[in-house]
Amino acid sequence: MNIHAALDALEAFLGQRLSRSKSDLSLHGESETHFPRMPPDAVAYPETTAEVSRIMQICARHGCPVIAWGAGTSLEGHTSAVKGGVTLDMGRMNRVLDIQAADMDVRVQPGVTREALNAELRATGLFFPIDPGANATLGGMAATRASGTTAVRYGTMRDNVLALEVVLADGRVIRTGTRARKSSAGYDLTALFVGSEGTLGIITELTLRLHGQPEAISAGVCAFEGFHGAVNAVIETIQMGLPLARMEFLDEASAAAVNAYAGMTFPEKPHLLFELHGSPDSVAEDAQRFGDIVTDHGSSGFEWSDRTQDRKTLWAMRHNAFYAILALRPGARSLVTDICVPISRLAQAVEETRADIAQSGLAGPILGHVGDGNFHAILLVDPAEPSEMAAAKAVSHRMVKRSLALGGTATGEHGVGLGKRDYMAKEHGDGWAVMGQLKQALDPLDLLNPGKLVP
Amino acid sequence: MNIHAALDALEAFLGQRLSRSKSDLSLHGESETHFPRMPPDAVAYPETTAEVSRIMQICARHGCPVIAWGAGTSLEGHTSAVKGGVTLDMGRMNRVLDIQAADMDVRVQPGVTREALNAELRATGLFFPIDPGANATLGGMAATRASGTTAVRYGTMRDNVLALEVVLADGRVIRTGTRARKSSAGYDLTALFVGSEGTLGIITELTLRLHGQPEAISAGVCAFEGFHGAVNAVIETIQMGLPLARMEFLDEASAAAVNAYAGMTFPEKPHLLFELHGSPDSVAEDAQRFGDIVTDHGSSGFEWSDRTQDRKTLWAMRHNAFYAILALRPGARSLVTDICVPISRLAQAVEETRADIAQSGLAGPILGHVGDGNFHAILLVDPAEPSEMAAAKAVSHRMVKRSLALGGTATGEHGVGLGKRDYMAKEHGDGWAVMGQLKQALDPLDLLNPGKLVP
């Protein structure tokens, strides 16, 4: 491994678009959560697939690690340069290449953010629904198999990436998938790269599935006396097959944080936030049925609104909940957990987690995409107090153990990165070794995001 | 490679459950379509995962090929024993293991057929929607990434397999996926094995996603003066986001075949057959909107029915269309094509295919799952006339070329097997080499269904 030789060659190739400035390195070594800063040796700003391919060839020749970077909104340390090397900032590959409205698909470069894409789509009557909260890049969202508030209706990135262009560790460029809606033509390479977290290749183009902008949207919020009512209302809604487009849970501590941060006036109780998409008739019918369910589970009823501004306020509030919770304790860092269990086990998983957090003495509001069985506790720790981080890690550890025991997963949507790697053997058994074999087959020199995900 | 030593060891292990009877070998060497009979050297009937693992270990030691067998309904020669070896008939592993109604999932052994599963589910209010027509096994359906008439609404096997148990080439048993609805915990091994056609491992258990039996179902049929009207009605329906549960096309020749075979009285015109699932109100609303669309495209309107018996007759007829078409020419064999294109290219793809078949002089009715952009021509050939088979292969070849040029795939749902292997390099480019690298990583001795799918 000769990183310096690689950097010299890259500099000769990219000129100013290879940065070694301290601020650039530091920025690309940051984590949104509790991981220590681990900067790369350089940051490259490629502008074309051919450049990415050439960069990979140079790095392969010199054994230099390569880490792909989208918007840096990952929560599990995915982009930390644990072995140094070059971070590829894909931000300049940010063009929407081809909107095929009749086929409801779009081809984009990986640095396009989801908000930028939706702005571009506005006039077409179509939209890209996956919404992890942060304004992540689509390349990053594919790499981490992101989902978020709308997965309960529209699925995750797994379900909405039709095709990819990928640069492999040796610089070869492949295209996976086609624009056809389905195919049985061999191994599903698209699905293999979605969620591979930059360890198998660099995504340089994506073909995404679009959806029709709903004719009617209604959003609303309802409070419950206790979290059991809220969780059971979710379970019944899913089991009845009511097609809610979003169904989010905020516990009382999260509601309080949002009130303080955004000047809202939610009662300090567990809440469900929800949204319905459809025709005006179907939305009205579904709202009626959902209203019956929440009333049965002890909510005093819900407020809902068809007004765009009200909806925007509601979801902006939900999306800022992470920052609202961080603001509860100035100077704190967060450890964000992310388990996902079968829906029948959701009440048990939330209840045991609440009790565990209470016993730990930490602040740890709970919120999440409960329609999928997925929820997060945001554990707040003083970075200067090692005992607090240890307590938070212990809570997180028990949450994962609980999730696996209940038939769930260690990470519903945040990915493995550094934070969940230690659980992969437990979750997958020999399947983790198989992941290692696949990695070895496609990246035998371990150039691509080394130290992450695989054994 | 020492097949005989393997068979001796397998016989010592399995006793009577290793068959070398002529009729068994012949049956397991058959193809539903035009492929020559290629029987294995023996057929094993395992009853447990542990037995499959032990069989794989024995075969690995002796370098003996292993081919998994479900119901033998594959259309692309997937189960042909091109290098001899042992066929694993999974028919005895046919138990429904665990229905989790609250989570809408079920764990089954691979030899359970889709009809057997749905019979077992009837009282639960749930069903498994994927319907390729044939009463295939669920293991076989997963291995070929099957879909069929309901994919337009419920997706394919890709979308409905949550988790798998797989025996690898070296006998290791892994579990992929969990019962959680989503996960970002590493490479999507479930998606890798779905569609791998028995070349990466033997599926010994599946966890499947279930759906609620719709409250209301309506099915119907409408005739068009020309195929353009039918195809354009499909395109508009998809683009408007109308959630039809099935949307099938039969051309005039297919309609005539069905009339002759099943005593039906369809006008000899292009038809759409369709089905709606939902609440009584939503089905009525959708039927109204669909009626407007087909009328706009020149149909004289449709007949539809909520009666179970009428629906059963309609879909039995559709499912027997393959045999009805075969019966048009007694003694004929079929070459069944299977292309899938972006919906905006569907009219062009069908039109050019019709013209091509007409010019070839062959009988080749067209039908398919046009809601996905997927259709089949069933080319009838006299097996004693090599020139006819050559003409059919040439038509099929041009169809694939056309599909790829239009942004589609060589196979929408039938898989690669022997029949589409020659197109994989063209469809995937270097991606096919990547598939070969994955195969090499997991099955370095090329034991699992050799001669299929990969380079």
Interface residues (C-beta under 8 A of the other chain):
Chain A: Q100 A102 D103 M104 D105 T144 R145 A146 S147 A151 T156 R158 D159 L168 R172 V173 I174 R175 T176 T178 R179 A180 R181 K182 S183 S184 A185 G186 Y187 D188 L189 A191 L192 V194 G195 S196 L200 H211 G212 I235 I238 Q239 M240 G241 S279 D281 S282 E285 C340 V341 P342 I343 S344 D372 G373 N374 S403 L404 G407 G408 T409 A410 T411 G412 E413 H414 G415 V416 K420 Y423 M424 E427 H428 G429 D430 G431 W432 V434 M435 Q437 L438 Q440 A441 L442 L453 V454
Chain B: Q100 A102 D103 M104 D105 T144 R145 A146 S147 A151 T156 R158 D159 L168 R172 V173 I174 R175 T176 T178 R179 A180 R181 K182 S183 S184 A185 G186 Y187 D188 L189 A191 L192 V194 G195 S196 L200 H211 G212 I235 I238 Q239 M240 G241 S279 D281 S282 E285 C340 V341 P342 I343 S344 D372 G373 N374 S403 L404 G407 G408 T409 A410 T411 G412 E413 H414 G415 V416 K420 Y423 M424 E427 H428 G429 D430 G431 W432 V434 M435 Q437 L438 Q440 A441 L442 L453 V454
